[in-house]
Amino acid sequence: MSGRTTPDDETSPLLGGQRTESHRAPAANGDTPAADHKKGDGVHLVWILAALWSGVFLGALDGTIVATLLSPIGAYFNRSNQSSYIGTAYLLSVCCFTPLYGRLSDILGRKGAMLLALSLFGSGTLLCGVAPSMDVLIAARAIAGMGGGGVMTVASIAVTDLVPLKKRGLYQGMANILFGAGAGLGGPLGGWLNDKFGWRSAFLFQASNVQPRSWPLIRNRLQVPILALSMALVLTKVNIPLPEEVRSLTIHTKLKRIDFLGSLTLVLTVGSLLLGLSLKSTEELPWSHPLIWGLISSSGIWAVIFAIVEIKVAAYPVMPIRLIKQRTPLAVSLANFFSSTAAYSMIYNVPLYFSAVRLNSSTDAGLHLLPHSIFLSCGSVFAGWLMRRTGKLYTLTLVSMSLAIVASVYVSLWNFNTSEFHLWLDLIPHGFGIASMITSTLIAMIANVAREDIAVATGITYLFRTTGQVLGVSLSGALLQAILTKQLRKRITGPEALEIIERIRHSTTIIPDLPTPLRVAAVTSYADALKAVFICQVACHTLALLCCLPIQENPLPATMEEQERLYRDRQMQQNQNSPQNESDTP
């Protein structure tokens, strides 16, 4: 199937008839964000990007800081078995609330939606620093996640308002570099703060009576300035006007445009599914457990209710089904889902391979991801540069996804005889290809929808991406533990076998100190289990490549004027094809 088709084809649904929302006509005198705002003009644009990307940097920094604190937090509350819920609660919240910001940014404006996201993120992080118990801390991370996903989504939407599509990928690459810098600094910074001042200092809050006096110093010098600076910059610099039709509405009318019922059913659909899979992985419950199948079944029921609400009830649906029916949005969403599932499985399980199979230290295991992380940024910038230079993305997308497949095949072939050369370099094509593919598919999504659908379409893209990330971690963990347990029980027998097996499953640090027969059994079992996980990653990447094939390649405008003309032409075409216009035709 060729990816080079005309823009007109995109207005026809892939899965049958569609219900068309009323489209906003272009306001007179170019009264649109593109016409009203200073697009891409020097210092003005720099300030806006600083406002948007400072939040992105802070979100990435926070994520890896918290990842380094799971063990000390679990030990502090004497509930280490629940420390994984700190990360799970955040990711679940991000998945559930990310798509809501697409519609909110159209109702509250980019500034309002970004301030809401930063406020929720900051409030949740503040509560983490003063949490008196593990339960409160987990709830606080969920609140932070409500804002964390919005920071990324709204920043992406706002940059799309400011930059023509032909240059959009390059700016996305620069944002990914900043995200990577935050993620890279978070781990070392979190470890240093924990060692120096205790885990609470990493959340950087006001000290209580039992906290060291130096905490306020850290707070004043680090987190509060970053968060306050980000909010101040958003408040003063991000002034991207909405169309006059939306600006003239009353608050009550704007609130009526929020799809509360659709949002609720979407949260219940995604939340039930991810919570069930997360509990299966973290609590090691069987699939037959009432809690697991109950949550997954309820997710299916809520999904049906959500679809009915979006098709029949919501006037302004949070996830317009008509978009998902269209060829390119559907292809992009599925490609992002499968690629993110495989990518996050890779990121979480490759270090485990070096710890449990190669018996490297945690530091050495983490270092093997360094080339991958570096080329993640390189791939995104390269994709942006190439799209800016050529105005094309279809071939780039397919080649990028093919690189990820090649890398995942190499990883699946790792064994005890694999050379250090391959162990260090096989992940490079994966990082480069995934970053390039995610950047190009985001531009493909934006280039194939009407202007009024850009915010919602961006939210949908991030929803499928983040859902894939959580599923990649949860499902790979469940598969790993199932195969590992089976192999260990086959290889380790005797009166204390069950106790030894449980110790090996829960901690790889004991493996080097085991007697030789047990050590060989543990290493071989982990190798078998991880090989199965890596093969599944190849399958997911292959599915992502197949999903990329139907993506259409539309022209990428080089200026905002060209982009506005393209959007107006597409809107006129959609209005002509709408059922109302057809019924008016004699």
C-alpha positions, 0 to 999 in steps of 0.5 A: 500500500502506498503512503503517497495519497492526496489529502482529500482521501483522509476525509473518508473514514477507514471503518465506515460511516462517521458522525461529523461534528460542526466545524468552525469556519475561519474567522474574519480577518485571519482571527486565528492563532496563526494570524494573531500571534507572533509566530517564530519571531526571535526572542518572543518565540524563545521565551514561549519555548522556555515557558513550555519546555521548562515544564517538560524538563521538570517532568522528566527530571521528577520521573527519574528522581523518583525512580531512584528513591523507590528503595529508600522510600520503601525502607523508610515506611517499612513497606518495600513490597508496595514501593512499585506502586509509587511509579505505577500510580503516576503512570496510571494517572498520566495514561488516564488524564493525558487525552483530556488536555487536548480538549481542555486546551481548546476550551481553557486555552493553551495557557489555562491548560498548561497552568492547570497541568503545572498546578496539579503536578506541583501540588502532587509533588508537594504532597509527596514531600510531606506524606506521612504514610506510603498510602498518602505518598501513592495518592500524591503521585497519582495527583502529580500524574494528573498534571504530568501528562498534561505538561507534555501534551499541552507543550506539544500542542502549543508548539504546533500553534507556533511553528509550521509543520515542515519545521515542527519535527525539528522543534520536537527533536529539541524538546526531546533533547531537553526531556532527555537531559532532565531524565539523565540528570534526575537519577544522579541528582535523586541519589545525591539528594537522598544520600545527603539529606534523605529521600524527602529532600528530593521532593524539595519542600518546606522542612518540618520540625524533624527535617534538616535545616538545610532542606529549605536551602535546597528547596529555594535553590532548585525545585521552587525556582524551576516550577515557579519560573515555569508557571511565571513564564507560562502566565506572562509569555504564552498568549496564544489566542483561541478563535474568536468564536471560542473566546466570546463564549461564557464560562458556563458555555465553555464548561458545557463543552467539556465531555465529563461523561466521556472523560469519566468513562475513559478514565475507568476504561484505561484505569481498570485495564492498567490497574489489573495488569499492574496488579498481575505483575507487581502482586504476582496474582494469577489470571484467575484471581477475581480481582484481576479478571474483574478489573479487566472485564470491567475495562471492557464494559466501560470501553463499550459505554465510552464508545456509546457516549462518544458516538451518541451523547457527547457534543464535543467528545474528548476522543472523537470516534470519527478521528479514530476511524480515519486512516492516518490517525488510526495508523499513527495511534496503533503504531505508537501503541505497539512501538511504545509497548516494545520500547519500554519493555526493552528499557526495563528488561535490558538492564535486568539481562546484564544484572541477572544473566551477565551478573554485572553491577547495577551501575554497569547494567545501567551504563549499557543503556547510555548509547541508547539514550544518546541516540534517542535524542539524535534520532528525534533531531535527525527526523526533524532536520530531514523533514524540514529539508525534504518535506517528506516523512513516509519513507523516514517512518518506515526506515526508522521502524525497520531500524528498531526491528533490526535492533530488537532481533539482534537483542533477541539473539544475545547469548553467553557467547555474544561479544561485548561489541554487540552488547554495547552497540545493538541498542543504538539502532533501536534508540535512533529508530524509535525516536525518529519514528515517534517524531515523524508519526506525530507530524503525520497525525497533525498534518492529516487532521483539521486545525480544530482537531489538532489538540484532540488528535495530539492528546489521542497520540499521547494516550496510545503512547503512554498506554503502550508504555505501561503495558510494555512494563506490566505485560513483559514483567508478567511474562518474565515471571511466568517463564522464570518461575517455570524454569526455576522449578524445573532446575531447582529441586529439594527441601528448600527449593521454594524458598530459594526460588522466591529469593531468586525471583525477587532479587538478582543481587543474591545470584552471584553469591549462590553455590555454583549449581544454583547460580547456573540454574538461576542465570540460565532461567533468567536467560530463557525468560528474557529471550522470550520477552525479547522475541515478543518485542520483535513481534510488537515492533513488526506490528508497529511497522505494519501499522505505519504502512497506511500512513498518508504523506501530505505536504508539510507547509514551510510557513504559517501562511501556507499552513493556514491556507492548507487548513482552510482548504481542508475545512472547506472540503470537509464542510462540502462532504458533511451530511448537512451539506449533502442534504441541502444539495438538490 
